[in-house]
Amino acid sequence: MDAPLADGAVVLVADDDEVVRALAVRALEEAGYRVLKTGDGLETLKAMTHGKPELVLLDIEMPGLDGKAVMRIVASMGDRAPTVVFFTAQDGEEARAEGLAMGAADYITKPFRTGDLVARVGAALAA
């Protein structure tokens, strides 16, 4: 897979679906990213504190805290906040607009193509 050079940037994949998470992790690692992974909102907040990711690929529907609650916390972090890209099955126009209005850099819907995922993560990090 041809992908932009990731320079080892740290990306956190936060998704409770193990299959989806594994596909995303593999695609990002193959592109040169260092990848952390979590399966619920509370784990995601802990990983953001300890792993210091540059970007969080954030599912909306997760146990514990959902992605929107995590995003509200991220938005309150100011300059210390990682870039967030919502990564969800919620593909309606209103959901997309709400996610972007909350401060997400992008909104990727599932099912996804791994090449698109890697390209959009790279674009969000470069912005």
C-alpha positions in Angstrom: 0.0 0.0 0.0 1.5 3.4 -1.0 1.0 5.8 1.9 2.4 9.1 2.9 5.4 8.9 5.3 3.9 8.8 8.8 7.2 9.7 10.6 6.1 7.5 13.5 3.3 9.7 14.6 1.2 8.2 17.4 -2.4 7.5 16.6 -4.9 6.1 19.1 -7.6 3.9 17.6 -10.6 4.0 20.0 -13.3 1.5 18.9 -15.1 -1.2 20.8 -15.4 -3.4 17.7 -12.4 -5.7 17.8 -12.5 -6.5 14.0 -12.8 -2.9 12.9 -10.1 -1.8 15.4 -7.7 -4.5 14.2 -8.2 -3.5 10.5 -7.6 0.1 11.3 -4.5 -0.6 13.5 -3.0 -2.8 10.8 -3.5 -0.2 8.0 -2.0 2.5 10.1 1.0 0.5 11.3 1.7 -0.5 7.7 1.7 3.2 6.8 4.4 3.8 9.5 2.2 5.1 12.4 2.8 4.0 16.0 -0.6 2.9 17.1 -2.3 2.6 20.5 -5.7 1.0 20.8 -8.6 1.1 23.2 -12.1 -0.3 23.4 -14.1 2.2 25.5 -14.2 5.8 26.4 -12.5 5.6 29.8 -9.6 3.6 28.4 -9.4 6.2 25.6 -9.0 9.1 28.1 -6.3 7.2 30.0 -4.4 6.4 26.8 -4.6 10.0 25.8 -3.0 11.0 29.1 -0.3 8.3 29.1 0.3 7.7 25.4 0.2 11.3 24.2 -1.3 10.5 20.7 -1.1 13.2 18.1 -4.4 12.0 16.6 -7.4 10.0 18.0 -9.5 8.0 15.7 -12.7 8.0 17.8 -15.7 5.8 17.5 -19.0 7.4 18.7 -20.8 4.4 20.1 -18.5 2.9 22.8 -19.2 1.6 26.3 -18.3 3.7 29.3 -18.1 7.2 27.9 -19.2 7.5 24.3 -17.2 9.3 21.7 -19.1 12.5 22.0 -18.4 12.7 25.8 -14.7 12.0 25.1 -14.8 14.7 22.4 -16.2 17.3 24.9 -13.3 16.5 27.2 -10.8 16.7 24.4 -12.2 20.1 23.4 -11.6 21.4 26.9 -7.9 20.5 26.8 -7.0 23.5 24.6 -3.5 23.4 23.1 -2.7 20.0 24.7 -5.6 18.3 22.8 -4.8 15.7 20.1 -6.5 16.0 16.7 -9.7 14.0 16.7 -11.2 12.2 13.7 -14.6 10.6 14.4 -14.7 7.0 13.1 -18.3 5.8 13.2 -21.2 3.9 11.6 -23.4 7.0 12.1 -23.4 8.3 8.6 -26.4 10.8 8.5 -25.8 14.4 7.5 -26.9 15.6 11.0 -24.5 13.3 12.8 -21.6 14.4 10.5 -22.4 18.1 11.0 -22.6 17.6 14.7 -19.3 15.8 14.9 -17.5 18.4 12.9 -19.1 21.2 14.9 -17.8 19.5 18.1 -14.3 20.1 16.7 -13.4 16.9 14.9 -10.9 17.4 12.1 -12.7 14.8 9.9 -15.6 12.3 10.1 -15.0 8.8 8.6 -17.9 6.4 8.3 -17.8 2.6 8.4 -17.5 0.5 6.5 -14.2 2.2 5.4 -11.4 1.6 2.9 -8.0 1.3 4.5 -6.4 3.5 1.9 -8.9 6.3 2.5 -8.4 5.9 6.2 -4.7 6.3 6.0 -4.9 9.2 3.6 -7.4 11.1 5.8 -5.5 10.5 9.0 -2.4 11.8 7.2 -4.3 14.9 6.0 -5.7 15.6 9.5 -2.2 15.4 11.0 -0.8 17.7 8.3 -3.5 20.3 8.8 
